[in-house]
Amino acid sequence: DAFIEIPSDSLLEMTARSSLYHLLANTRQYNVSENRGLPVPVSGLSSDSYGGMVFWDADMWILPALLPFFPDIAKHMNNYRNGTHHQAQLNAKEYGYRGALYPWTSARFANCTSTGPCLDYEYHINVDIAMSSFSIYMNGAEGIDDEYLRYTTWPLVRDAAQFFTDYVKYNDTIGMYETHNLTDPDEFANFINNGAFTNAGIKSLLKWATDIGNHLDSDEMDPRWIEISEKMYIPTSEANITLEYSSMNSSVEIKQADVVLMIYPLGYITDESILSNAIKNLYYYSERQSASGPAMTYPVFVAAASSLLNHGCSSQSYLYKS
């Protein structure tokens, strides 16, 4: 069902096929409980790294790679998040929030733990889960229709929107909504305010929630979603570089792709000014990545460069670096 051919580069072709093989070797299409879904840990079945826990890797890295070829496997993976959604709702309620709040790591259960905190850490996991489910619907595979949107995707998007509506704080001085005490994908910078990827994710999520709610003619929509989305603060320098977080300085070393995730997979480009800034961000952050960072960086730069630039060989250079 899947065949990748790159006539001009046999090594790249072998690597791409090998990657797909490893994904298939660590997932399955059949004999998966609809209620439980398919939890896929960071290292699959090949290692007990990270205690076999499920991170955002499943939603943002593994699922999108399988979706074009094996949408049923992607659906099973998303069903794991749907199957633990009730616990995520309990997590939010425990801390006084509406909606749902997923922990950073989860396995059999999705409760908040010391290694899988729900608060004051990587809140973007809630955007990641909602986006992965929405991408399954948008992919339009056989059997994925408005019923899937209504009963699987909508609860995830709606509850994430409700949580973030309660979580963000309005800053009267700048007239914008802000986030606080969080960690963005760059885990070298902990407990910061206004993580750019998180804030852009919230901004996008609230638009998705409004669009999906209108499409389904839902009575569960919140008029504040559009207001917050339009006034969500994205930290930017005087040189129009998107800052990874408030008060970031130019000497920073970055663990992995962060701001560039706004280009891909978030697709946070709505006008010419944001497009111009995105190109600046691409070049700026390519020079500040840690040499000891994970392999989750330059594949993102490849996708970002190939979508933004119609000249040069940046995407090819990032490809070989990945």
N, C-alpha and C positions, 0 to 999 in steps of 0.2 A: 504493500500500500504506500510505501514511501521510497523514493529513489532520488538521490542527490547526485548530480553530475556537474563537475566543473572542469571542462576540457582543457582549460588553459593552466590548471594548477593541480597536478595529481596529489601532491602532499596535502593541500587544503581539502581536496575531495575526500581523501582518506580520513582526515581529521573530522570532517563534518559527519561522515558516515559512522565513524567510531563513536562520536558523541551521541548520535541518535541510537546506536546499538546499546550503549550503556544506559541511556534513559529507559529504553524498552526492557532491558534486563532487570531493572529495578522497579518496574511498575507492571501492572497487568490490566487486561481489558475485560476478562471474564471472572466469574465467581467473586464479585465484589458486592457487598451488601449496599443496597440503595440508601439505607438509613445511616450506615456507618461511613460509607465512602472509602476513599483510599488515601490514608495519611502517608506522605512520602517524606522521610527525614532528610536531613542535609546530605548525608553520605549514602543515601539509599540503603541497600542491603549489604553493601560491601564493607561497612565499618561501623563501629559503635561510637564514632566521633560525635560529640555533642549529645551523648546519651541517647542517641536515636530519636531526638526531639524534632518536631516540625517547626520550621522557621518560615520567614517570608520567601526563602529560596523556592519553596514549593509553589507559591502563588505567582511570583514575579520572574522566576528564572526557568523552572522546570516546566510548568504548565504551558507557558506561551510557546515553548519549543515543540511541544507535542501537539498542540491544538490544531495546526494546519494539516497534520498527517493522521492523527489519532484522536479525534474530538471526543470519543467515548472515554478514553483514559483521562483527558482533561476534565470531563464532566464528573468522573468518579473522584478526582482529586478535589474538585470544588464541593462535592457532596460531603467531604469530611468537614469542611468549614460550616456547611449547612447543618450537619449532624451535631456540631458542637455549639451551634448558635444560641441555644437555650442557656447553656452555661455562660456564654458571653453576655447575655442579657442579665443574668444573675450577678456577674462581675460588676457591670455598670451600676446596678441597683445597690450593691454592697457599698459602693463609694459615693452614692448619692446622685448618680447621673441617670438620665434616660438613655434609651437605645441599647447598644451592645458594645462591649469592650473586650477585645481579644487579648490574651497574654502574648508576650514576645515569643515564648516557646510553649508548645503543647504536645501532648501525646494521647494517651487513652482519655484523659480528661483535659478540659480547657480552662481550668481554674487558675487564678493568679498564684504564683509561687515566687520564691526568692530568685530562681534562675529564669523564670518567665513572668516578670512583673507586668502588671496592667497599667500602672500609673507611673508618671515621671520617667518614662523611657521612650521607646520607639513607637510613638503613637501612629506612625505612618502604616503600621501593620494593618490597621483597620481600613485604610484607603486601598492598600495592596489587595486585600481579600475582596473588597467590593469591586475593584477594577478587574480582577481576574474573572469573577463571575460575569460581569458585564461584557467582557471580551468574548466569553463563550456564546452569549446571546448574539452579539454582533457578528460573530463568525458564521452564524446561520447554518450550522450543520443539520443534517437530517434529524428530525425529532425535537429540535430546539426552536420553540416558537414563543408566542406571548404567554402561554401557560407557564413555561419555564421562567420567563421574565417576571411574572406576577408572583409565583410561589417559591422561587429559589433566589433569583437575583434581587428583586425588590426588597425583601426583608433585610438582606445584608446591606444594601445601599441606604435604605431608609433609616435603619438603626444606627449606622455609622454617622449619618447626617444628624440624627437627633443627639448623639453623644457629642459631636464636635460643636453643635449649636450651644450646648451647655458649657463646654470646656473653654472655648475662646473667650477672651476678655476685650472689651472695647476700651481703647485708649483715647480719651477726650482730647488730649493735646494734639495728636496727629490725625484724629478722626478715622482711625482704622482699627480693625480687629487683630489681636495678637495672640500668640501662643507662648507658653512659658515652661521652663524646667523640663526639657525634653532632650532626646538624642535623635539626630537625623541618621541616615545610613552611615555617615562618617563617624565611626565609633571612637575616633581619637578626640572628639569634641563632645563631652557629656554634659548634661544638665545646662543646656544653653536655651536661649529664647529665640523664637522666630526662625526655626529651621526652615530654610527656603523650600526644600523638597516637600516637607510636611505641610507647610502653609499653602504651597501651590496645589498639593494634593487635596487639601480641604476645600480650596477654592473650586477645583474641578469637580470634586465629589458632590458638592452642594448644587452645582449645575446639573450633574447627572441625575441627582435625586429629583430635581424639579422637572426635568425633561421626562424621566420615566414615570413620575407621578402623574403628569399631564397626559402622557400616552395611555396610561392605565385608568385614567379618570378616577384616581384615588382620592379619598377624603382624609388621608393621613398626612397631607403635605403641610409644611410650615412656611408661611410667607417670609419668615426671617432668613430662609436659606438663600434667597437671591440677594438680599441686603448684605448678609455676611460675605457671600461670595464676591460681590462687587467691591467690598471694602476690606478684603483680606490683605494684610501687610506682607509684602515681599521685600526684604532688605536689599538695598541697592547702593553701590558706591557712587561717588561723584563722577566717576569715569564710566558709569553705566555697566559695571560688572555686578552681577547678582551675587551678593554675599551669602555664604553658606548659612550664616546665622548673624544675629545682631552682634556688633562689636568685633567681628572677625578682622584680623589684621593680615597684612600681606606676607608675613613670615611663616604662615601656617603650613604644616605638612598634613596631607589628607590621606586617610587610610584607603578609601575606595571611592568609586564614582558616587557623587551625591547631587550637586547642582545639575550636572549633565543628565541625570535621570529625569529632569523636567522636560528635556527634549525627547528622549526615548527612555522608557516607554510611555511616560505621562502625556506627551504631545502638547505641552503647555506653550503653544505659540498661537496667539490670537490676532496679532496685527504686525505691521512692519517694524515697529519699535521693539517688540519682544523678539522678533526674528533677528534683528541687528544685535541685540543684547545676547541672544543665544549663541551667535557666532563668536562674539567676544568671550563668552563664558567657556566655550569649547577650547579656545586657544589658551586662555588664562589658566584653567584648571588642569590642562594636560601637562603643565610644567610644575605642578605642585602635588602630584601623586607620590605617595610613599613607595619606595622600591621594595618594601617588605609587605605591601598590601596584597589582598587576595586577587583571584582571577576574575573578579566581578567588576573590573574597572574598564579595561580597554575594549571588550566587546560592546560596551555601551557607547564608547567613543566612536567605534566603527559605525554603529547604527546612526549616531547623531551626525557624524561628518558626512555620511553618504546621503542623508536627508537634507542637510543644510547647504552643502557646498557643491557647486557645479564646475569646480576647477581644482587643479592640484591633485596630490595623491595622498592626502591626509588619511582617508579611510583605509587605504591599502597599508599605509605605515602602521596605523593602529591595529590593523588586522594581524600583521605579523608579530606585533608586540604582544597581542593577546594569546 
